[in-house]
């Protein structure tokens, strides 16, 4: 009997993870991707594997705060006003989801997914001998004001309830942990449960291992049509020919809704553009990654330098660089870390990627109801890197007829249908 064949659209961390677990189960896997495989959204992120991130983007108060931020072109959050029905529907659903009850319901789901995914990362790196600078020494939240620190203290209490390591720190505590770094702060929090790595190194090694194992990856391949017959997907037609399989997985991040339109399924999702840049030889290299809380800036000491990442810009699927958004990141860095001067950013190479954001902040993971051989894995927002392995693992279990290790109605693909 020939092996089951699966076609995956998307070669980011979700697509590669799905291929990895399917191949281990004897499935023949083909991945198609519209990039060259060197710089998708999984490459330029902050590299966090963060079980501490239990609060969804659509939290109470975010809308009023977002309206204030929209008045500032250099703010951490921006929605580009435009007449777009998909955006308007998404905004309406986002508003409905931004309640305390919805956020509370999402917490146990995110806990299960993030903790399981962190363990899977560690297993993959051990089994495949991937060295991407992975360290599980925690994440710092640097707070300028007492008000912000009080909010982070609430998160510490929440995380502790789930048995995860997290501690409130004084300014002096952080100075002892980071003696070389000058932070403008009142105090902070240390989420000891979190880890980090250099994502572009992991991705390149992961790709290499998969290809060597027999997974076929076709880059620079654009989907032109998804053909179906009745309740089954028949084939995917691209600029480089047709691809047929027994099952199909759409894991194309922020471009997944456009693919779903081929099969007449509405998938509310918007791309949230984020920017990053890496300074190879920074004036100071922190020992730990940190989030400059009020500025919404992530800092990560990586294998090849210090990466800064930030902003959430809802502005379609274009990857053009907005200099004012980048300038906002630089201003926030200098404000929090005065050792950095303007000249330290004179030669940076800006990068942009799109985080796929659902209205309720939870991903779409699983099989569609409309088609018996179509599955989706997307919508992870800022947790895309964290949740890649668990998403692939769950999809692989579904495809191979196993009972998934974890399931929730809150993750259903067509929950907004």
VMD Tcl script that draws the C-alpha trace (Angstrom):
set ca {
  {0.00 0.00 0.00}
  {1.46 3.37 -1.01}
  {2.07 6.05 1.61}
  {-0.47 8.79 2.17}
  {0.44 11.98 0.32}
  {0.03 15.42 1.85}
  {0.53 18.82 0.19}
  {1.32 21.74 2.50}
  {1.09 25.36 1.39}
  {3.53 27.45 3.44}
  {7.14 26.82 4.44}
  {7.19 28.81 7.68}
  {7.60 27.20 11.09}
  {4.04 25.79 11.02}
  {4.44 24.24 7.57}
  {7.85 22.76 8.36}
  {6.68 21.42 11.71}
  {3.65 19.77 10.09}
  {5.92 18.18 7.48}
  {8.32 17.00 10.19}
  {5.69 15.14 12.19}
  {3.97 13.74 9.11}
  {7.24 12.42 7.70}
  {8.00 10.71 11.01}
  {4.69 8.86 10.60}
  {5.59 7.64 7.11}
  {3.62 10.21 5.14}
  {4.91 11.49 1.79}
  {5.06 15.29 2.12}
  {5.36 18.06 -0.44}
  {5.59 21.74 0.61}
  {4.96 24.64 -1.75}
  {5.82 28.22 -0.86}
  {5.74 31.51 -2.73}
  {9.06 32.75 -1.27}
  {12.63 31.59 -1.83}
  {12.70 30.01 1.62}
  {15.25 32.37 3.16}
  {13.21 35.17 4.67}
  {9.58 34.45 5.56}
  {7.95 35.60 8.80}
  {9.57 32.77 10.74}
  {13.06 34.18 10.14}
  {12.98 37.74 11.48}
  {10.94 37.41 14.67}
  {12.13 37.88 18.27}
  {12.71 34.15 18.75}
  {10.71 33.77 21.96}
  {9.25 30.44 23.04}
  {7.02 31.96 25.67}
  {4.50 30.09 27.85}
  {4.11 33.35 29.79}
  {2.12 34.86 26.93}
  {-1.33 33.78 28.12}
  {-3.26 36.96 27.29}
  {-4.64 37.38 23.77}
  {-4.18 40.49 21.66}
  {-7.93 41.22 21.82}
  {-7.94 42.18 25.49}
  {-10.18 44.73 27.28}
  {-8.98 48.29 26.77}
  {-6.91 47.56 23.68}
  {-9.38 49.31 21.37}
  {-9.39 52.60 23.28}
  {-5.61 52.42 23.62}
  {-5.31 51.61 19.93}
  {-7.37 54.68 18.99}
  {-4.98 56.87 20.98}
  {-1.97 55.22 19.34}
  {-3.43 55.75 15.87}
  {-2.94 59.47 16.32}
  {0.81 58.84 16.48}
  {2.49 57.47 13.31}
  {5.39 56.16 15.43}
  {3.22 54.35 18.00}
  {3.42 50.58 18.72}
  {-0.01 49.88 17.19}
  {-1.59 51.20 14.02}
  {-4.57 50.31 11.83}
  {-4.38 51.85 8.37}
  {-7.85 53.26 7.60}
  {-9.14 51.79 4.35}
  {-12.44 50.76 2.77}
  {-12.07 47.00 2.98}
  {-14.93 44.66 3.89}
  {-12.61 41.98 5.31}
  {-10.96 44.55 7.58}
  {-14.29 45.97 8.73}
  {-15.65 42.51 9.56}
  {-12.44 41.61 11.37}
  {-12.60 44.85 13.36}
  {-16.19 44.18 14.40}
  {-15.34 40.63 15.50}
  {-12.22 41.89 17.28}
  {-14.34 44.34 19.28}
  {-16.74 41.55 20.26}
  {-13.82 39.38 21.42}
  {-12.16 42.11 23.51}
  {-13.93 41.16 26.73}
  {-12.69 39.84 30.05}
  {-14.75 36.67 29.64}
  {-13.28 35.85 26.21}
  {-9.74 36.52 27.39}
  {-10.27 34.33 30.46}
  {-11.59 31.48 28.31}
  {-8.51 31.66 26.07}
  {-5.96 31.42 28.91}
  {-6.10 27.64 29.50}
  {-5.97 27.05 25.73}
  {-2.83 29.15 25.34}
  {-1.29 27.51 28.41}
  {-1.72 24.02 26.94}
  {-0.44 25.03 23.52}
  {2.59 27.05 24.64}
  {3.85 24.59 27.25}
  {3.47 21.61 24.92}
  {5.15 23.49 22.06}
  {8.15 24.43 24.17}
  {8.73 20.75 24.99}
  {8.39 19.81 21.33}
  {11.02 22.40 20.34}
  {13.43 20.87 22.84}
  {12.74 17.39 21.46}
  {13.25 18.49 17.85}
  {16.55 20.20 18.61}
  {17.77 17.17 20.53}
  {16.71 14.59 17.96}
  {17.84 16.59 14.92}
  {20.98 18.05 16.53}
  {19.98 21.64 15.77}
  {21.98 24.33 17.57}
  {20.09 27.62 17.29}
  {21.32 29.20 20.53}
  {18.35 27.93 22.53}
  {18.37 29.07 26.15}
  {15.70 28.63 28.79}
  {16.75 31.37 31.19}
  {13.63 33.50 31.08}
  {12.31 36.79 29.73}
  {12.44 40.18 31.44}
  {9.60 42.70 31.32}
  {11.10 46.16 31.85}
  {8.56 48.64 33.22}
  {9.00 52.41 33.35}
  {5.96 53.20 35.45}
  {4.41 51.67 38.54}
  {1.08 51.45 36.73}
  {2.57 49.20 34.06}
  {4.42 47.16 36.67}
  {1.15 46.61 38.55}
  {-0.36 45.19 35.37}
  {2.61 42.85 34.93}
  {2.26 41.74 38.56}
  {-1.27 40.57 37.72}
  {0.21 38.49 34.90}
  {2.76 36.99 37.29}
  {-0.07 35.90 39.58}
  {-1.89 34.35 36.62}
  {1.19 32.52 35.36}
  {1.99 31.24 38.86}
  {-1.52 29.77 39.12}
  {-0.61 27.51 36.22}
  {2.60 26.41 37.89}
  {4.88 28.46 35.65}
  {7.91 30.28 37.01}
  {7.54 34.06 37.24}
  {8.81 36.65 39.74}
  {8.35 40.36 40.41}
  {11.67 42.24 40.48}
  {12.81 45.55 41.88}
  {15.01 47.91 39.90}
  {17.95 46.68 41.99}
  {17.11 43.05 41.23}
  {17.28 43.69 37.50}
  {20.51 45.65 37.83}
  {22.08 42.64 39.55}
  {20.83 40.35 36.77}
  {21.98 42.72 34.01}
  {24.96 44.62 35.48}
  {26.14 45.89 32.07}
  {22.79 47.26 30.88}
  {21.33 50.58 31.94}
  {17.52 50.45 31.87}
  {15.27 53.42 32.56}
  {12.76 51.63 34.78}
  {10.76 51.38 37.97}
  {11.07 47.62 38.17}
  {10.04 44.58 36.22}
  {9.15 40.94 36.00}
  {11.13 37.82 35.19}
  {9.22 35.05 33.42}
  {11.59 32.19 34.15}
  {9.39 29.79 32.19}
  {10.31 31.38 28.85}
  {13.08 30.52 26.40}
  {14.56 32.01 23.24}
  {16.71 31.17 20.24}
  {17.93 32.54 16.91}
  {15.00 31.70 14.61}
  {16.73 32.12 11.25}
  {19.42 29.60 12.29}
  {16.78 27.12 13.45}
  {14.78 27.52 10.22}
  {17.77 26.95 7.94}
  {18.85 23.85 9.84}
  {15.28 22.55 10.03}
  {14.84 22.99 6.26}
  {18.10 21.14 5.64}
  {17.09 18.21 7.87}
  {13.68 17.89 6.23}
  {15.04 17.95 2.68}
  {17.70 15.38 3.58}
  {14.96 13.16 5.03}
  {12.99 13.24 1.77}
  {10.48 16.06 2.23}
  {10.04 17.91 -1.06}
  {9.99 21.70 -0.85}
  {9.11 23.80 -3.90}
  {10.00 27.47 -3.42}
  {8.93 30.44 -5.57}
  {5.72 28.56 -6.29}
  {2.52 30.60 -6.40}
  {-0.93 29.09 -5.90}
  {-3.21 30.06 -8.79}
  {-6.20 27.87 -8.03}
  {-7.39 25.28 -5.52}
  {-9.65 22.86 -7.38}
  {-12.28 20.83 -5.57}
  {-14.98 18.30 -6.32}
  {-17.89 18.12 -3.92}
  {-16.56 17.96 -0.36}
  {-12.95 17.15 -1.33}
  {-9.98 19.16 -2.55}
  {-8.82 17.69 -5.87}
  {-5.56 19.52 -6.58}
  {-3.61 22.74 -6.21}
  {-2.70 24.51 -9.42}
  {0.41 26.72 -9.34}
  {2.67 28.63 -11.70}
  {4.90 25.54 -11.65}
  {2.34 22.86 -12.28}
  {-0.27 20.86 -10.40}
  {0.13 19.25 -6.99}
  {-2.13 16.40 -5.90}
  {-2.38 14.72 -2.51}
  {-4.70 12.79 -0.25}
  {-4.80 15.68 2.23}
  {-3.99 19.40 1.99}
  {-2.77 21.82 4.66}
  {-2.95 25.61 4.33}
  {-0.29 27.14 6.58}
  {0.46 30.31 4.66}
  {0.21 32.76 7.54}
  {-1.41 36.08 6.67}
  {-2.02 34.95 3.08}
  {-4.19 31.99 4.14}
  {-7.53 33.92 3.85}
  {-6.82 34.58 0.17}
  {-6.23 30.86 -0.38}
  {-9.44 30.02 1.48}
  {-11.39 32.21 -0.94}
  {-10.52 29.64 -3.64}
  {-12.68 27.14 -1.73}
  {-15.36 29.64 -0.65}
  {-14.52 29.72 3.05}
  {-14.38 33.06 4.84}
  {-11.48 33.15 7.30}
  {-11.42 36.39 9.33}
  {-7.74 37.26 9.68}
  {-5.55 40.33 9.22}
  {-1.80 40.58 8.79}
  {-0.15 42.52 11.61}
  {3.09 43.90 10.25}
  {6.04 43.84 12.62}
  {9.54 45.19 12.11}
  {12.91 44.02 13.34}
  {16.59 44.68 12.90}
  {19.73 43.12 14.35}
  {22.83 44.99 15.49}
  {25.83 42.63 15.10}
  {28.09 44.41 17.60}
  {25.87 46.41 20.00}
  {27.21 48.90 22.52}
  {25.97 46.50 25.21}
  {24.73 42.91 24.95}
  {22.12 41.89 27.54}
  {22.29 38.43 29.03}
  {18.53 37.98 28.84}
  {15.86 38.96 26.32}
  {13.47 41.66 27.44}
  {10.31 43.43 26.47}
  {10.43 47.20 26.96}
  {6.87 47.12 28.15}
  {5.46 50.60 27.51}
  {7.24 50.74 24.15}
  {6.15 47.22 23.13}
  {9.70 46.50 21.96}
  {11.28 43.05 22.16}
  {15.03 42.73 22.59}
  {16.80 39.40 22.08}
  {20.49 38.49 22.40}
  {21.01 36.16 19.45}
  {23.89 34.17 18.02}
  {24.78 36.93 15.56}
  {23.89 40.08 17.47}
  {21.16 41.87 19.37}
  {17.75 41.86 17.72}
  {15.07 44.49 18.31}
  {11.49 43.87 17.18}
  {8.24 45.75 17.52}
  {5.06 47.39 16.22}
  {1.72 45.97 15.13}
  {0.59 47.57 11.90}
  {-2.70 46.35 10.40}
  {-2.27 47.55 6.84}
  {-2.87 44.69 4.40}
  {-0.30 42.18 3.15}
  {2.32 44.53 1.75}
  {5.81 44.13 3.21}
  {7.06 47.63 2.47}
  {9.04 49.34 5.21}
  {7.49 52.42 6.84}
  {10.46 54.51 8.11}
  {8.32 56.26 10.73}
  {7.42 52.92 12.34}
  {11.11 51.97 12.45}
  {11.94 55.36 13.88}
  {9.36 54.77 16.61}
  {11.18 51.57 17.59}
  {14.53 53.38 17.72}
  {13.08 56.18 19.86}
  {11.68 53.67 22.33}
  {15.00 51.82 22.56}
  {16.91 55.02 23.31}
  {14.26 55.99 25.85}
  {14.54 52.69 27.74}
  {18.23 51.94 27.10}
  {20.14 55.25 27.10}
  {23.46 53.54 26.34}
  {22.23 53.37 22.74}
  {22.75 56.51 20.65}
  {21.39 57.54 17.26}
  {24.62 56.51 15.51}
  {24.18 52.93 16.73}
  {21.29 52.57 14.29}
  {22.89 54.21 11.25}
  {23.63 50.94 9.40}
  {20.67 48.77 10.39}
  {18.91 46.62 7.80}
  {15.20 46.73 8.55}
  {13.07 43.62 8.15}
  {9.29 43.32 8.05}
  {7.02 40.33 8.51}
  {3.27 39.75 8.87}
  {1.79 38.14 11.95}
  {-1.55 36.49 11.11}
  {-4.07 37.87 13.61}
  {-7.50 36.36 14.25}
  {-10.24 38.50 15.84}
  {-10.09 36.61 19.16}
  {-6.32 36.13 19.32}
  {-6.48 32.33 19.09}
  {-5.18 30.39 16.08}
  {-7.12 28.34 13.58}
  {-5.91 24.74 13.91}
  {-7.60 21.69 12.44}
  {-9.74 20.23 9.68}
  {-12.38 22.25 7.89}
  {-16.00 21.12 8.10}
  {-16.72 21.94 4.47}
  {-13.97 19.73 3.00}
  {-12.96 16.32 4.29}
  {-9.31 16.60 3.24}
  {-8.47 20.25 3.95}
  {-6.76 21.43 7.15}
  {-5.60 24.86 8.31}
  {-2.87 26.05 10.67}
  {-2.59 29.82 10.99}
  {-3.67 32.86 13.03}
  {-1.09 32.69 15.82}
  {-0.48 36.46 15.99}
  {2.63 37.17 18.12}
  {2.86 33.50 19.13}
  {3.60 32.10 15.69}
  {7.15 31.13 16.55}
  {6.18 29.76 19.96}
  {3.33 27.63 18.63}
  {4.84 26.26 15.40}
  {5.72 22.76 16.65}
  {2.47 22.07 18.54}
  {0.41 23.24 15.56}
  {2.29 20.90 13.24}
  {2.05 18.07 15.75}
  {-1.73 18.42 16.12}
  {-2.30 18.67 12.38}
  {-0.17 15.59 11.77}
  {-2.15 13.64 14.34}
  {-5.43 14.66 12.70}
  {-4.18 13.65 9.24}
  {-2.90 10.25 10.38}
  {-6.09 9.37 12.22}
  {-4.76 9.75 15.73}
  {-6.69 11.45 18.49}
  {-5.00 14.86 18.90}
  {-3.13 15.38 22.17}
  {-5.14 18.54 22.69}
  {-8.28 20.01 21.16}
  {-10.60 22.93 21.85}
  {-13.65 24.38 20.14}
  {-11.94 27.76 20.48}
  {-9.42 26.66 17.82}
  {-11.94 25.52 15.20}
  {-11.18 26.75 11.69}
  {-14.74 27.75 10.82}
  {-15.79 29.17 14.19}
  {-16.81 32.42 12.48}
  {-18.59 30.78 9.55}
}
mol new
graphics top color blue
foreach p $ca { graphics top sphere $p radius 0.5 }
foreach p [lrange $ca 0 end-1] q [lrange $ca 1 end] { graphics top cylinder $p $q radius 0.2 }
display resetview
